[in-house]
Amino acid sequence: MLRLTRNLFSGAATWTRGLAAGLALTAMTSATAQPPRAMQTMDLAASGFVMPATGAVPAGAYAPEMMPGSGMGYGPGMGYGSGAMPASGIGLAAYHAGTHDAGMPMGYGGHMGYSTGVMPVGFLSPGCDSAGCDGMGGCDGMGGCEGYPGGGCGGPMRALAHGGLLGEMMGNSCGGCSEHSMFSPGALLSRLAVLRPYSEPGRCAQRWYDISVEAMVLGHSDQTFGGTGGVITSLGQGDPGALNATSTVALRSGAADVGDLEPGVRVSGALIFGPGGNVEFTYIGGQEWDSRAHAFSPAIFAGGVLTDGADLFSFLTDFGTNNAGGFDDTDRSVEQSLRSRSVFHSGEVNYRRRVVGPYCRFQGSWLLGLRYVRFDNSLRYAAVGLQNNAASADDLRFFDTGNNLQNEMFGVQTGGDFWYSLVPGISLGVGGKIGWVANDIEQTMDVAANSVGPNATAGRQFDNHTASDSTLLGEFEFKALYRLSHSWTVRSSYFLLGVDELAVAGIDADGVLSTANGGTLQASPLTFDSMVIQGFSVGAEYTW
């Protein structure tokens, strides 16, 4: 019994002394940071253990400035002068245990590493095979093959490629490393990860931007030019569309097509105006459509003078079958041409109010504002004939007429948009606007020809008049957003603007023929047609 009691007291004293020693060790550990141990997952940069500039290398010390492939090492000669790496050391180039050849650069076993000795068993080396590597700079840098792609295991050029772009391009040759090559699927996917959308604001971030600038490429529907079935000029006399016609079509109105896509810009800015509301200013424009078409007749020259081959006839005289008023300037031509030109501008100011759906998947807005749209279009038709018999032999008969129209539309509009969030940072949306606008139209016509002046001499006449109308315009847009950062978002859209009634330029035969025999140019009646402007845009938004 006495022995049992003595043993109990002895055990208690031993336990007490152990507890005291443990508390003292804990206090010491709290006061002094401990070196990281092999195979631990931790933040080395924040561990506080750095390599002293001079003196002996303490076991477990870590030099954060020594990066893979940098050529930096410990001690004399930029590496360990001799001996073995301490067993508790953390390896900057991951190796398995084993003796490494002497004299190998950029690794343990040469001038820039161990000169002699054996790699300790405790050296950190996950990810490489038990046979070790080729001594050319470790197995992929920090922590083996999961570190810097291409940082090691690469053959004779590994010393240069270690940890750098060259290493990424070369890939890896030892077991377990080749999947980190620059061209491996995993590496390519990891590089594409930098393009993932900026999602920090989350799905519930309200749609917003401060300024948006886009390149916008637009085209518009064809205009109505007049003519017989779209034919402007025939080669040979007579209607080329008639039964048993001997003439052929030389020029059609569609040859001067202005429906091609033309570049312009869209600039928009927004200012906060109360909770959930903002005022937007938007300008679209810069597009100029310009197209020309020509028809030529085989010409015959004699002694340097054009004497024959003038076989082009105009729709103005029913292709030479009704030369009313002596308009030979438009017929028996060697060249006829058509030119069409259009310009588009749009400016608007809107108040927009935004709302967010219950689960943030959907957002929307409504707007009310004012809009100004200007669409100018013009058409010119010209002909060049044989020598003018009433003047110098060097003067050719000529004819040139043009019709210029300006449509200035201003009125109110309303609309809105609707957005769907695919994932935070990527959204798809649709938007629409409809407006009722007044259209102030100005038309300017002119004719310059060989026989429109007094006594059928050469001259020019003008006519200018205005008119007013009202019409509807509507806009539709499909939009996509890809947010790159807090401030920058890439945007693209399909854009369509339709106008119900728009004055379009044409050549009116009766108005032009009214100038025959010294007559006065009469205003042509306005021609109205619906028009569609459409295209796409690519640009960026910026948020302060």
Solvent accessible surface area in square Angstrom, and as a share of the most:
residue,aa,sasa,rsa
1,M,190,0.85
2,L,137,0.68
3,R,174,0.64
4,L,101,0.50
5,T,51,0.30
6,R,133,0.49
7,N,86,0.44
8,L,120,0.60
9,F,145,0.60
10,S,65,0.42
11,G,39,0.38
12,A,55,0.43
13,A,43,0.33
14,T,75,0.44
15,W,174,0.61
16,T,76,0.44
17,R,153,0.56
18,G,44,0.43
19,L,85,0.42
20,A,58,0.45
21,A,64,0.49
22,G,33,0.32
23,L,111,0.55
24,A,60,0.47
25,L,113,0.56
26,T,83,0.48
27,A,62,0.48
28,M,122,0.54
29,T,57,0.33
30,S,94,0.61
31,A,90,0.70
32,T,77,0.45
33,A,66,0.51
34,Q,76,0.34
35,P,44,0.28
36,P,5,0.03
37,R,146,0.53
38,A,33,0.25
39,M,130,0.58
40,Q,88,0.39
41,T,144,0.84
42,M,82,0.37
43,D,90,0.47
44,L,42,0.21
45,A,90,0.70
46,A,78,0.61
47,S,18,0.12
48,G,63,0.61
49,F,43,0.18
50,V,93,0.54
51,M,31,0.14
52,P,55,0.35
53,A,108,0.84
54,T,117,0.68
55,G,67,0.64
56,A,92,0.72
57,V,40,0.23
58,P,65,0.41
59,A,66,0.51
60,G,2,0.01
61,A,9,0.07
62,Y,7,0.03
63,A,4,0.03
64,P,47,0.30
65,E,109,0.49
66,M,26,0.12
67,M,73,0.33
68,P,18,0.11
69,G,30,0.28
70,S,55,0.36
71,G,16,0.15
72,M,83,0.37
73,G,21,0.20
74,Y,5,0.02
75,G,41,0.39
76,P,108,0.68
77,G,43,0.41
78,M,80,0.36
79,G,2,0.02
80,Y,25,0.09
81,G,41,0.39
82,S,77,0.50
83,G,34,0.32
84,A,58,0.45
85,M,6,0.03
86,P,33,0.21
87,A,66,0.51
88,S,53,0.34
89,G,1,0.01
90,I,7,0.03
91,G,4,0.04
92,L,7,0.04
93,A,12,0.09
94,A,1,0.01
95,Y,2,0.01
96,H,60,0.27
97,A,53,0.41
98,G,29,0.28
99,T,107,0.62
100,H,35,0.16
101,D,103,0.53
102,A,77,0.59
103,G,60,0.58
104,M,56,0.25
105,P,64,0.40
106,M,46,0.20
107,G,6,0.06
108,Y,13,0.05
109,G,3,0.03
110,G,4,0.04
111,H,137,0.61
112,M,42,0.19
113,G,3,0.03
114,Y,8,0.03
115,S,42,0.27
116,T,85,0.50
117,G,38,0.37
118,V,85,0.49
119,M,6,0.03
120,P,18,0.11
121,V,139,0.80
122,G,28,0.27
123,F,9,0.04
124,L,27,0.14
125,S,14,0.09
126,P,52,0.32
127,G,47,0.46
128,C,14,0.08
129,D,60,0.31
130,S,101,0.65
131,A,97,0.75
132,G,15,0.14
133,C,27,0.16
134,D,63,0.33
135,G,5,0.05
136,M,17,0.07
137,G,2,0.02
138,G,0,0.00
139,C,0,0.00
140,D,0,0.00
141,G,0,0.00
142,M,64,0.28
143,G,21,0.21
144,G,0,0.00
145,C,2,0.01
146,E,137,0.61
147,G,22,0.21
148,Y,87,0.33
149,P,40,0.25
150,G,0,0.00
151,G,0,0.00
152,G,0,0.00
153,C,1,0.01
154,G,13,0.13
155,G,20,0.20
156,P,122,0.77
157,M,84,0.37
158,R,0,0.00
159,A,18,0.14
160,L,132,0.66
161,A,0,0.00
162,H,12,0.05
163,G,26,0.25
164,G,28,0.27
165,L,115,0.57
166,L,76,0.38
167,G,0,0.00
168,E,40,0.18
169,M,101,0.45
170,M,76,0.34
171,G,3,0.03
172,N,16,0.08
173,S,87,0.56
174,C,24,0.14
175,G,43,0.41
176,G,44,0.43
177,C,0,0.00
178,S,66,0.43
179,E,86,0.39
180,H,38,0.17
181,S,21,0.14
182,M,51,0.23
183,F,135,0.56
184,S,13,0.09
185,P,104,0.66
186,G,47,0.45
187,A,8,0.06
188,L,80,0.40
189,L,121,0.60
190,S,66,0.43
191,R,70,0.26
192,L,106,0.53
193,A,40,0.31
194,V,118,0.68
195,L,109,0.54
196,R,165,0.60
197,P,27,0.17
198,Y,55,0.21
199,S,57,0.37
200,E,143,0.64
201,P,53,0.34
202,G,30,0.29
203,R,65,0.24
204,C,79,0.47
205,A,38,0.29
206,Q,82,0.37
207,R,30,0.11
208,W,68,0.24
209,Y,12,0.05
210,D,19,0.10
211,I,71,0.36
212,S,2,0.01
213,V,79,0.45
214,E,6,0.03
215,A,62,0.48
216,M,0,0.00
217,V,37,0.21
218,L,0,0.00
219,G,5,0.04
220,H,8,0.04
221,S,48,0.31
222,D,88,0.46
223,Q,17,0.08
224,T,63,0.37
225,F,13,0.05
226,G,33,0.32
227,G,33,0.32
228,T,68,0.40
229,G,72,0.69
230,G,23,0.22
231,V,12,0.07
232,I,2,0.01
233,T,0,0.00
234,S,0,0.00
235,L,66,0.33
236,G,20,0.19
237,Q,100,0.44
238,G,17,0.16
239,D,50,0.26
240,P,21,0.13
241,G,70,0.67
242,A,53,0.41
243,L,164,0.82
244,N,133,0.68
245,A,41,0.31
246,T,130,0.76
247,S,7,0.05
248,T,78,0.45
249,V,58,0.33
250,A,36,0.28
251,L,8,0.04
252,R,123,0.45
253,S,18,0.11
254,G,49,0.47
255,A,53,0.41
256,A,0,0.00
257,D,55,0.28
258,V,4,0.02
259,G,26,0.25
260,D,91,0.47
261,L,94,0.47
262,E,48,0.21
263,P,92,0.58
264,G,11,0.11
265,V,64,0.37
266,R,14,0.05
267,V,59,0.34
268,S,11,0.07
269,G,19,0.18
270,A,6,0.04
271,L,115,0.57
272,I,131,0.67
273,F,127,0.53
274,G,41,0.40
275,P,120,0.75
276,G,29,0.28
277,G,4,0.04
278,N,1,0.01
279,V,28,0.16
280,E,8,0.03
281,F,96,0.40
282,T,21,0.12
283,Y,87,0.33
284,I,2,0.01
285,G,0,0.00
286,G,44,0.42
287,Q,0,0.00
288,E,91,0.41
289,W,2,0.01
290,D,70,0.36
291,S,22,0.14
292,R,149,0.55
293,A,12,0.09
294,H,94,0.42
295,A,6,0.05
296,F,137,0.57
297,S,9,0.06
298,P,95,0.60
299,A,47,0.36
300,I,93,0.47
301,F,130,0.54
302,A,58,0.45
303,G,85,0.82
304,G,70,0.68
305,V,63,0.36
306,L,12,0.06
307,T,67,0.39
308,D,74,0.39
309,G,6,0.06
310,A,7,0.06
311,D,63,0.33
312,L,0,0.00
313,F,16,0.07
314,S,0,0.00
315,F,16,0.07
316,L,7,0.03
317,T,1,0.00
318,D,74,0.38
319,F,3,0.01
320,G,4,0.04
321,T,90,0.53
322,N,76,0.39
323,N,59,0.30
324,A,44,0.34
325,G,30,0.29
326,G,47,0.46
327,F,2,0.01
328,D,44,0.23
329,D,1,0.00
330,T,0,0.00
331,D,0,0.00
332,R,87,0.32
333,S,0,0.00
334,V,21,0.12
335,E,48,0.21
336,Q,1,0.00
337,S,22,0.14
338,L,3,0.01
339,R,81,0.30
340,S,1,0.00
341,R,93,0.34
342,S,0,0.00
343,V,18,0.10
344,F,0,0.00
345,H,63,0.28
346,S,2,0.01
347,G,25,0.24
348,E,10,0.04
349,V,70,0.40
350,N,5,0.02
351,Y,62,0.24
352,R,20,0.07
353,R,93,0.34
354,R,16,0.06
355,V,89,0.51
356,V,56,0.32
357,G,20,0.19
358,P,128,0.81
359,Y,193,0.73
360,C,15,0.09
361,R,81,0.30
362,F,92,0.38
363,Q,23,0.10
364,G,11,0.11
365,S,15,0.10
366,W,127,0.45
367,L,1,0.00
368,L,106,0.53
369,G,12,0.11
370,L,87,0.43
371,R,1,0.00
372,Y,77,0.29
373,V,2,0.01
374,R,66,0.24
375,F,1,0.00
376,D,30,0.16
377,N,3,0.01
378,S,19,0.12
379,L,1,0.00
380,R,68,0.25
381,Y,0,0.00
382,A,27,0.21
383,A,1,0.01
384,V,49,0.28
385,G,0,0.00
386,L,36,0.18
387,Q,32,0.14
388,N,23,0.12
389,N,142,0.73
390,A,100,0.77
391,A,51,0.39
392,S,62,0.40
393,A,64,0.50
394,D,128,0.66
395,D,69,0.36
396,L,68,0.34
397,R,20,0.07
398,F,74,0.31
399,F,2,0.01
400,D,42,0.22
401,T,1,0.00
402,G,1,0.01
403,N,5,0.03
404,N,55,0.28
405,L,3,0.02
406,Q,60,0.27
407,N,0,0.00
408,E,62,0.28
409,M,0,0.00
410,F,106,0.44
411,G,12,0.11
412,V,85,0.49
413,Q,4,0.02
414,T,64,0.37
415,G,23,0.22
416,G,19,0.18
417,D,15,0.08
418,F,104,0.43
419,W,9,0.03
420,Y,75,0.29
421,S,13,0.09
422,L,74,0.37
423,V,67,0.39
424,P,35,0.22
425,G,21,0.20
426,I,40,0.20
427,S,25,0.16
428,L,60,0.30
429,G,4,0.03
430,V,59,0.34
431,G,12,0.12
432,G,29,0.27
433,K,33,0.14
434,I,97,0.49
435,G,3,0.03
436,W,147,0.52
437,V,2,0.01
438,A,57,0.44
439,N,0,0.00
440,D,82,0.42
441,I,4,0.02
442,E,66,0.30
443,Q,3,0.01
444,T,43,0.25
445,M,4,0.02
446,D,8,0.04
447,V,0,0.00
448,A,7,0.05
449,A,0,0.00
450,N,19,0.10
451,S,18,0.12
452,V,2,0.01
453,G,5,0.05
454,P,105,0.66
455,N,143,0.74
456,A,53,0.41
457,T,68,0.40
458,A,62,0.48
459,G,27,0.26
460,R,126,0.46
461,Q,35,0.16
462,F,134,0.56
463,D,32,0.17
464,N,84,0.43
465,H,55,0.24
466,T,98,0.57
467,A,35,0.27
468,S,92,0.59
469,D,54,0.28
470,S,47,0.30
471,T,4,0.03
472,L,77,0.38
473,L,3,0.01
474,G,26,0.25
475,E,13,0.06
476,F,91,0.38
477,E,12,0.05
478,F,93,0.39
479,K,17,0.07
480,A,35,0.27
481,L,16,0.08
482,Y,68,0.26
483,R,53,0.19
484,L,91,0.45
485,S,40,0.26
486,H,96,0.43
487,S,26,0.17
488,W,125,0.44
489,T,16,0.09
490,V,59,0.34
491,R,18,0.07
492,S,42,0.27
493,S,8,0.05
494,Y,84,0.32
495,F,0,0.00
496,L,52,0.26
497,L,0,0.00
498,G,18,0.17
499,V,4,0.02
500,D,76,0.39
501,E,67,0.30
502,L,0,0.00
503,A,0,0.00
504,V,6,0.03
505,A,0,0.00
506,G,13,0.13
507,I,14,0.07
508,D,42,0.22
509,A,30,0.23
510,D,110,0.57
511,G,3,0.03
512,V,1,0.00
513,L,34,0.17
514,S,25,0.16
515,T,0,0.00
516,A,18,0.14
517,N,119,0.61
518,G,42,0.40
519,G,24,0.23
520,T,105,0.61
521,L,8,0.04
522,Q,114,0.51
523,A,52,0.40
524,S,4,0.03
525,P,104,0.65
526,L,42,0.21
527,T,57,0.33
528,F,73,0.30
529,D,50,0.26
530,S,68,0.44
531,M,9,0.04
532,V,53,0.30
533,I,0,0.00
534,Q,78,0.35
535,G,8,0.07
536,F,98,0.41
537,S,0,0.00
538,V,83,0.48
539,G,17,0.16
540,A,35,0.27
541,E,4,0.02
542,Y,56,0.21
543,T,26,0.15
544,W,195,0.68
